[in-house]
Amino acid sequence: MTDMTAIQNLFARQPQASERKQDELGQEDFLRLMTTQLQNQDPFKPMENGDFLGQMAQFSTVSGIDRLQSTFTDTADALTGSQALQAASLVDRQVLVPSSQGAFDGENPLSGMVEVPAEASAGVLAIQNAQGQLVAQLPLVPGPGGRAAFSWDGTDSDGKLAPPGNYQLEARYRVGRETQAAEPLVWGRVDSVSLKGPGGGISVNVAGMGAMSLSRALEIS
């Protein structure tokens, strides 16, 4: 009996599993084929050790790649699950992000900070409504680390409580005779979160600021 005939007879006796593709060779099939090939080889032309080891190494490499891919898939799934738990814990928390706007809910102050150089003689934060009208101005006094903290309780320049909504923030400070602009760092509430997919990071929807990557957050409270 030739090697090819033995192999054909083996497949004729071996039922195909319903979930396995017709051309797919499993580890058990491979071992059966190798054993049959050894049993039916020509004793005057035995298989060379190098050929045998080569076939074994080829199958081991393919099998190893399959296991490695399975491990990567399991790891990616675990990371995605960890990200989902992390994202869920951010809802209703406060994040400090660079932004030129913020939300006033009518009860809690709109707060943040502005980086102002120590040599600045004066600084001011202008707060404008959606129509671009000036609502209030707050002085910026540099504190530790060169950051000037601000907190607006919603009181406008006439002493009245401004309506809830989104407000534009513009920070400026004077150094000598020059006036320079600075981007405020604003605290905002996380309304919702979403995952961008495996390895894609977390996107947060911050009140008054819209959607942004969590990596933009400088602090979380």
Backbone as numpy.savetxt, mean C-alpha at the origin, in Angstrom:
# Nx Ny Nz CAx CAy CAz Cx Cy Cz
10.05 -55.49 -24.74 9.20 -54.29 -24.74 10.08 -53.05 -24.74
9.82 -52.14 -25.61 10.60 -50.91 -25.67 10.17 -49.95 -24.60
11.01 -48.91 -24.33 10.69 -47.90 -23.33 9.40 -47.19 -23.70
9.21 -46.85 -24.99 8.04 -46.11 -25.42 6.78 -46.94 -25.22
6.86 -48.26 -25.52 5.69 -49.12 -25.33 5.32 -49.22 -23.87
6.33 -49.34 -23.00 6.06 -49.43 -21.55 5.39 -48.17 -21.04
5.85 -47.05 -21.53 5.28 -45.78 -21.08 3.84 -45.63 -21.56
3.59 -46.04 -22.82 2.22 -45.96 -23.34 1.28 -46.87 -22.57
1.76 -48.07 -22.23 0.94 -49.00 -21.46 0.65 -48.45 -20.07
1.64 -47.78 -19.50 1.44 -47.19 -18.17 0.34 -46.15 -18.19
0.32 -45.30 -19.20 -0.71 -44.26 -19.28 -2.06 -44.87 -19.60
-2.05 -46.01 -20.31 -3.32 -46.66 -20.63 -3.98 -47.22 -19.38
-3.17 -47.64 -18.38 -3.70 -48.18 -17.14 -3.98 -47.10 -16.11
-3.39 -45.92 -16.29 -3.48 -44.86 -15.29 -4.65 -43.94 -15.60
-5.72 -43.89 -14.77 -6.86 -42.99 -15.02 -6.44 -41.55 -14.81
-7.04 -40.67 -15.58 -6.74 -39.24 -15.47 -7.61 -38.62 -14.41
-7.00 -37.86 -13.49 -7.75 -37.16 -12.45 -8.54 -36.04 -13.09
-9.77 -35.84 -12.61 -10.66 -34.85 -13.22 -10.12 -33.44 -13.09
-9.37 -33.18 -12.00 -8.91 -31.81 -11.80 -7.56 -31.56 -12.43
-6.91 -32.60 -13.02 -5.58 -32.41 -13.57 -5.69 -32.20 -15.07
-4.90 -31.29 -15.61 -4.89 -31.05 -17.04 -4.31 -32.28 -17.75
-4.72 -32.49 -19.00 -4.34 -33.69 -19.72 -2.83 -33.79 -19.90
-2.17 -32.70 -20.12 -0.73 -32.72 -20.38 0.09 -32.47 -19.14
-0.52 -32.42 -17.97 0.21 -32.10 -16.75 0.83 -33.36 -16.15
2.09 -33.31 -15.77 2.81 -34.44 -15.21 3.07 -34.19 -13.74
2.46 -35.01 -12.88 2.66 -34.87 -11.45 3.89 -35.61 -10.99
4.22 -35.42 -9.70 5.41 -36.05 -9.16 5.29 -37.57 -9.15
4.10 -38.11 -8.79 3.92 -39.56 -8.76 4.03 -40.14 -10.17
3.46 -39.45 -11.17 3.57 -39.91 -12.55 5.02 -39.96 -12.98
5.77 -38.92 -12.61 7.17 -38.87 -13.01 7.95 -40.04 -12.42
7.73 -40.34 -11.14 8.43 -41.44 -10.49 8.05 -42.77 -11.13
6.76 -42.95 -11.48 6.34 -44.20 -12.14 7.02 -44.34 -13.51
7.10 -43.27 -14.24 7.74 -43.30 -15.54 9.23 -43.65 -15.42
9.89 -43.06 -14.43 11.31 -43.33 -14.24 11.53 -44.79 -13.85
10.68 -45.32 -12.96 10.81 -46.71 -12.54 10.57 -47.67 -13.70
9.53 -47.39 -14.49 9.23 -48.22 -15.65 10.36 -48.17 -16.66
10.91 -46.98 -16.85 12.00 -46.83 -17.80 13.22 -47.63 -17.37
13.50 -47.64 -16.06 14.63 -48.40 -15.55 14.39 -49.90 -15.67
13.15 -50.35 -15.40 12.84 -51.78 -15.45 12.88 -52.31 -16.87
12.56 -51.50 -17.86 12.45 -51.96 -19.23 13.59 -51.49 -20.13
14.62 -50.97 -19.53 15.72 -50.51 -20.35 16.53 -51.70 -20.90
17.19 -51.46 -21.98 18.04 -52.48 -22.59 19.24 -52.73 -21.69
19.42 -54.00 -21.18 20.54 -54.26 -20.28 21.90 -54.03 -20.92
21.94 -54.07 -22.26 23.20 -53.84 -22.95 23.44 -52.36 -23.21
22.37 -51.53 -22.99 22.48 -50.08 -23.15 21.76 -49.40 -21.99
22.29 -49.62 -20.79 21.61 -49.03 -19.63 21.69 -47.50 -19.66
20.73 -46.90 -18.96 20.70 -45.45 -18.90 21.95 -44.93 -18.19
22.56 -43.93 -18.78 23.72 -43.32 -18.16 23.32 -42.59 -16.88
24.23 -42.61 -15.90 23.94 -41.91 -14.64 23.66 -40.43 -14.87
24.39 -39.86 -15.82 24.19 -38.44 -16.09 22.81 -38.15 -16.65
22.32 -39.05 -17.53 20.97 -38.86 -18.08 19.92 -38.98 -16.99
20.09 -39.98 -16.14 19.13 -40.19 -15.05 19.10 -38.99 -14.11
20.28 -38.55 -13.68 20.35 -37.41 -12.78 19.83 -36.14 -13.44
20.06 -36.04 -14.75 19.58 -34.85 -15.46 18.07 -34.77 -15.46
17.39 -35.92 -15.68 15.94 -35.92 -15.66 15.41 -35.62 -14.27
16.07 -36.21 -13.27 15.66 -35.93 -11.90 15.83 -34.46 -11.55
16.94 -33.88 -11.96 17.20 -32.46 -11.65 16.20 -31.57 -12.36
15.85 -31.92 -13.61 14.88 -31.11 -14.35 13.53 -31.10 -13.67
13.07 -32.28 -13.24 11.78 -32.34 -12.56 11.84 -31.62 -11.22
12.96 -31.78 -10.48 13.09 -31.12 -9.18 13.04 -29.62 -9.32
13.65 -29.10 -10.41 13.64 -27.65 -10.63 12.23 -27.14 -10.87
11.48 -27.85 -11.75 10.10 -27.44 -12.04 9.24 -27.54 -10.78
9.40 -28.63 -10.03 8.62 -28.80 -8.81 8.97 -27.72 -7.79
10.27 -27.39 -7.71 10.70 -26.35 -6.77 10.13 -25.00 -7.12
10.08 -24.68 -8.43 9.51 -23.40 -8.86 8.03 -23.32 -8.50
7.30 -24.43 -8.70 5.88 -24.46 -8.35 5.68 -24.19 -6.86
6.51 -24.84 -6.02 6.38 -24.62 -4.58 6.75 -23.19 -4.21
7.78 -22.63 -4.90 8.17 -21.26 -4.62 7.07 -20.28 -4.99
6.42 -20.51 -6.15 5.31 -19.66 -6.57 4.16 -19.75 -5.58
3.90 -20.96 -5.09 2.84 -21.14 -4.10 3.17 -20.39 -2.81
4.46 -20.42 -2.41 4.88 -19.70 -1.21 4.72 -18.21 -1.38
5.09 -17.68 -2.58 4.94 -16.25 -2.84 3.47 -15.84 -2.79
2.60 -16.69 -3.34 1.16 -16.39 -3.32 0.64 -16.34 -1.90
1.05 -17.31 -1.08 0.61 -17.33 0.33 1.13 -16.10 1.06
2.37 -15.70 0.79 2.95 -14.53 1.45 2.21 -13.26 1.04
1.90 -13.14 -0.27 1.17 -11.96 -0.75 -0.21 -11.89 -0.11
-0.88 -13.02 0.02 -2.20 -13.04 0.65 -2.11 -12.62 2.11
-1.06 -13.07 2.81 -0.89 -12.71 4.22 -0.62 -11.22 4.36
0.18 -10.65 3.46 0.47 -9.22 3.51 -0.78 -8.40 3.23
-1.58 -8.86 2.27 -2.83 -8.15 1.95 -3.77 -8.16 3.15
-3.86 -9.31 3.83 -4.70 -9.39 5.02 -4.21 -8.48 6.13
-2.88 -8.40 6.29 -2.32 -7.51 7.31 -2.60 -6.06 6.98
-2.49 -5.70 5.69 -2.80 -4.33 5.27 -4.26 -4.00 5.52
-5.15 -4.96 5.27 -6.57 -4.72 5.48 -6.86 -4.43 6.95
-6.23 -5.17 7.85 -6.42 -4.92 9.28 -5.87 -3.56 9.67
-4.70 -3.22 9.14 -4.11 -1.92 9.43 -5.01 -0.79 8.90
-5.52 -0.97 7.70 -6.37 0.06 7.10 -7.65 0.25 7.90
-8.27 -0.84 8.34 -9.53 -0.74 9.09 -9.35 0.03 10.39
-8.18 -0.06 10.99 -7.94 0.61 12.27 -7.74 2.11 12.12
-7.63 2.61 10.89 -7.37 4.04 10.66 -8.65 4.87 10.60
-9.79 4.24 10.36 -11.03 4.99 10.22 -11.34 5.75 11.50
-11.71 7.04 11.36 -12.04 7.96 12.44 -10.82 8.45 13.21
-9.63 8.06 12.79 -8.42 8.60 13.43 -7.97 9.86 12.70
-7.08 10.60 13.33 -6.58 11.85 12.77 -5.19 11.63 12.16
-4.99 12.24 10.98 -3.68 12.17 10.33 -3.22 13.60 10.03
-1.92 13.81 10.15 -1.33 15.11 9.84 -0.69 15.03 8.46
-1.22 15.81 7.51 -0.74 15.74 6.13 -0.52 17.14 5.57
0.43 17.30 4.64 0.59 18.58 3.97 -0.63 18.87 3.11
-1.26 20.02 3.32 -2.46 20.34 2.57 -2.75 21.84 2.64
-3.34 22.36 1.58 -3.72 23.77 1.55 -5.20 23.94 1.88
-5.85 22.89 2.37 -7.25 22.98 2.76 -7.53 22.03 3.92
-8.63 22.30 4.60 -9.04 21.47 5.72 -10.53 21.60 5.96
-11.06 20.74 6.81 -12.50 20.72 7.07 -12.79 21.20 8.49
-13.80 22.09 8.62 -14.31 22.52 9.91 -15.70 21.94 10.06
-15.90 21.10 11.11 -17.18 20.40 11.26 -18.19 21.17 12.11
-17.85 22.39 12.52 -18.76 23.19 13.32 -18.60 23.00 14.82
-17.81 22.00 15.23 -17.61 21.74 16.66 -16.14 21.67 17.03
-15.38 20.87 16.30 -13.96 20.69 16.62 -13.09 21.67 15.84
-12.04 22.20 16.48 -11.18 23.18 15.81 -10.47 22.57 14.60
-10.22 23.40 13.62 -9.38 23.04 12.48 -7.95 23.40 12.87
-7.10 22.40 13.01 -5.77 22.64 13.56 -4.68 22.03 12.71
-3.46 22.46 12.98 -2.30 21.95 12.27 -1.08 22.74 12.67
-0.12 22.83 11.75 1.10 23.58 12.01 1.74 23.99 10.70
2.62 24.97 10.80 3.34 25.47 9.64 4.82 25.57 10.01
5.68 25.12 9.13 7.11 25.24 9.37 7.55 26.65 9.02
8.00 27.38 10.04 8.40 28.78 9.88 9.87 28.92 10.32
10.73 29.53 9.51 12.13 29.70 9.89 12.27 30.53 11.17
13.29 30.23 11.94 13.51 30.94 13.20 13.76 32.43 12.96
14.32 32.76 11.79 14.63 34.17 11.50 13.42 34.94 11.00
12.27 34.30 10.87 11.07 34.99 10.41 10.59 35.98 11.47
10.27 37.19 11.04 9.82 38.23 11.97 8.33 38.16 12.22
7.57 37.61 11.27 6.13 37.53 11.42 5.59 36.48 10.48
4.46 35.89 10.87 3.81 34.91 10.01 2.31 34.97 10.23
1.54 34.63 9.22 0.10 34.66 9.33 -0.51 33.52 8.49
-1.60 32.95 9.00 -2.35 31.93 8.28 -3.69 32.53 7.89
-3.94 32.62 6.59 -5.21 33.14 6.09 -6.15 31.97 5.81
-7.39 32.12 6.29 -8.41 31.08 6.11 -9.51 31.65 5.23
-9.78 30.97 4.12 -10.77 31.43 3.15 -11.84 30.37 2.96
-13.06 30.85 2.64 -14.15 29.91 2.39 -14.09 29.43 0.95
-15.09 28.62 0.56 -15.10 28.03 -0.79 -15.20 29.09 -1.88
-15.73 30.29 -1.55 -15.85 31.37 -2.53 -14.60 32.23 -2.61
-13.57 31.87 -1.83 -12.33 32.63 -1.84 -12.36 33.87 -0.96
-13.39 34.03 -0.13 -13.48 35.18 0.77 -12.70 34.93 2.05
-11.99 35.96 2.50 -11.21 35.83 3.73 -12.15 35.73 4.93
-11.98 34.67 5.71 -12.84 34.43 6.86 -12.13 34.80 8.15
-10.86 34.43 8.25 -10.12 34.71 9.48 -8.63 34.67 9.19
-7.86 35.28 10.10 -6.40 35.24 10.04 -5.86 34.87 11.41
-4.86 33.98 11.42 -4.25 33.55 12.67 -2.75 33.84 12.63
-2.19 34.37 13.72 -0.74 34.60 13.75 0.02 33.29 13.85
1.18 33.24 13.22 2.04 32.06 13.27 3.28 32.39 14.09
3.40 31.76 15.23 4.54 31.99 16.13 5.38 30.71 16.17
6.62 30.78 15.67 7.46 29.57 15.66 7.65 29.01 17.06
7.54 27.67 17.16 7.76 26.99 18.42 8.94 26.06 18.30
9.01 25.02 19.13 10.11 24.06 19.07 10.18 23.38 17.71
11.40 23.28 17.19 11.58 22.65 15.90 11.21 23.54 14.73
10.91 24.81 14.98 10.59 25.73 13.90 9.17 25.60 13.38
8.32 24.87 14.10 6.93 24.72 13.67 6.01 25.62 14.46
5.15 26.32 13.73 4.17 27.19 14.36 2.82 26.50 14.34
2.32 26.13 15.52 1.03 25.44 15.60 -0.11 26.44 15.49
-1.23 26.01 14.90 -2.42 26.85 14.81 -3.65 26.02 15.13
-4.70 26.70 15.58 -5.97 26.05 15.88 -7.07 27.07 15.69
-7.95 26.80 14.76 -9.05 27.72 14.46 -10.35 27.11 14.95
-11.04 27.85 15.83 -12.27 27.35 16.44 -13.52 27.67 15.62
-13.32 28.24 14.42 -14.46 28.54 13.56 -14.95 29.97 13.66
-14.32 30.77 14.51 -14.75 32.16 14.66 -14.20 33.00 13.51
-15.08 33.74 12.83 -14.63 34.57 11.72 -14.15 35.92 12.22
-13.77 36.80 11.31 -13.23 38.11 11.67 -14.26 39.01 12.34
-15.55 38.69 12.22 -16.61 39.47 12.87 -17.02 38.87 14.21
-16.34 37.80 14.62 -16.66 37.18 15.89 -17.81 36.19 15.82
-18.24 35.86 14.62 -19.34 34.92 14.45 -18.79 33.52 14.11
-19.59 32.51 14.38 -19.18 31.14 14.08 -19.41 30.84 12.60
-18.36 30.48 11.93 -18.45 30.16 10.51 -19.17 28.82 10.32
-19.85 28.65 9.20 -20.57 27.39 8.96 -19.59 26.24 8.71
-20.02 25.02 8.99 -19.17 23.85 8.69 -18.90 23.76 7.19
-17.74 23.24 6.87 -17.39 23.08 5.46 -15.89 23.01 5.27
-15.49 23.02 4.01 -14.07 22.98 3.67 -13.54 24.40 3.50
-12.34 24.64 4.00 -11.73 25.97 3.95 -10.31 25.89 3.39
-9.96 26.93 2.63 -8.63 27.03 2.07 -7.69 27.68 3.08
-6.46 27.17 3.12 -5.46 27.68 4.07 -4.25 28.18 3.29
-3.83 29.39 3.63 -2.66 29.99 2.98 -1.75 30.58 4.05
-0.55 30.05 4.14 0.41 30.48 5.16 1.52 31.32 4.52
1.83 32.45 5.14 2.92 33.31 4.68 3.68 33.84 5.89
4.96 34.04 5.67 5.81 34.62 6.72 6.80 35.58 6.08
7.32 36.50 6.91 8.23 37.54 6.42 9.63 37.30 6.98
10.59 37.29 6.08 12.01 37.21 6.45 12.68 38.43 5.85
13.04 39.38 6.71 13.60 40.64 6.23 12.55 41.41 5.46
12.84 41.70 4.20 11.87 42.43 3.37 11.08 41.49 2.45
11.36 40.20 2.54 10.71 39.25 1.66 9.58 38.51 2.36
8.53 38.26 1.60 7.41 37.46 2.09 7.42 36.12 1.35
7.40 35.06 2.11 7.48 33.72 1.53 6.26 32.89 1.93
5.90 31.95 1.07 4.75 31.07 1.33 5.23 29.74 1.89
4.37 29.12 2.65 4.66 27.80 3.22 3.41 26.94 3.15
3.60 25.65 2.92 2.46 24.74 2.87 2.10 24.27 4.28
0.86 24.49 4.70 0.45 24.08 6.04 0.42 22.55 6.17
0.58 22.09 7.40 0.37 20.69 7.75 -0.92 20.65 8.55
-1.91 19.92 8.05 -3.25 20.00 8.61 -3.69 18.64 9.16
-4.34 18.69 10.33 -4.94 17.49 10.89 -6.29 17.25 10.23
-6.55 16.01 9.85 -7.82 15.67 9.23 -8.29 14.28 9.66
-9.60 14.09 9.68 -10.17 12.80 10.09 -10.25 11.85 8.90
-9.84 10.61 9.14 -9.92 9.58 8.10 -11.36 9.07 8.03
-12.02 9.31 6.90 -13.40 8.86 6.72 -13.48 7.42 6.22
-12.57 7.04 5.36 -12.57 5.68 4.81 -11.18 5.35 4.30
-10.97 4.08 4.05 -9.68 3.60 3.54 -9.94 2.60 2.42
-8.92 2.39 1.58 -9.01 1.39 0.53 -7.62 0.86 0.25
-7.57 -0.40 -0.19 -6.31 -1.04 -0.55 -6.10 -0.94 -2.05
-4.87 -0.68 -2.45 -4.56 -0.56 -3.87 -4.13 -1.89 -4.47
-4.24 -2.97 -3.72 -3.80 -4.28 -4.20 -2.52 -4.69 -3.52
-2.08 -5.96 -3.73 -0.87 -6.46 -3.09 0.33 -5.56 -3.38
0.95 -5.06 -2.32 2.12 -4.21 -2.46 1.81 -2.80 -2.90
0.54 -2.46 -3.10 0.18 -1.14 -3.60 -0.03 -0.10 -2.54
-0.04 -0.50 -1.28 -0.20 0.46 -0.21 -1.66 0.74 0.12
-1.86 1.71 1.03 -3.18 2.06 1.54 -3.53 3.48 1.12
-4.72 3.67 0.65 -5.23 4.99 0.31 -6.26 5.39 1.36
-6.15 6.64 1.85 -7.08 7.13 2.87 -7.86 8.30 2.31
-9.14 8.38 2.68 -9.99 9.49 2.31 -10.14 10.39 3.53
-9.49 11.55 3.49 -9.44 12.46 4.63 -10.47 13.57 4.45
-11.23 13.85 5.50 -12.27 14.88 5.45 -11.68 16.23 5.04
-12.26 16.83 4.01 -11.83 18.13 3.55 -10.62 18.12 2.65
-9.98 16.95 2.47 -8.76 16.88 1.67 -8.85 15.87 0.54
-9.78 14.93 0.63 -9.93 13.93 -0.41 -9.04 12.72 -0.20
-8.93 11.92 -1.25 -8.17 10.67 -1.19 -6.69 10.94 -1.39
-5.87 10.19 -0.66 -4.42 10.33 -0.77 -3.77 9.07 -0.23
-2.52 8.88 -0.58 -1.77 7.73 -0.08 -1.45 7.93 1.40
-1.53 6.84 2.15 -1.22 6.92 3.58 0.23 7.35 3.81
1.08 7.13 2.83 2.49 7.49 2.97 2.68 9.00 3.12
1.66 9.80 2.77 1.76 11.25 2.90 1.57 11.70 4.35
1.00 10.84 5.16 0.74 11.20 6.55 2.05 11.30 7.33
2.26 12.42 7.99 3.46 12.62 8.80 3.26 12.11 10.23
2.03 12.19 10.71 1.69 11.69 12.04 0.29 11.11 12.02
0.04 10.18 12.95 -1.29 9.59 13.12 -1.63 9.62 14.60
-2.83 10.09 14.91 -3.22 10.15 16.33 -4.60 9.50 16.51
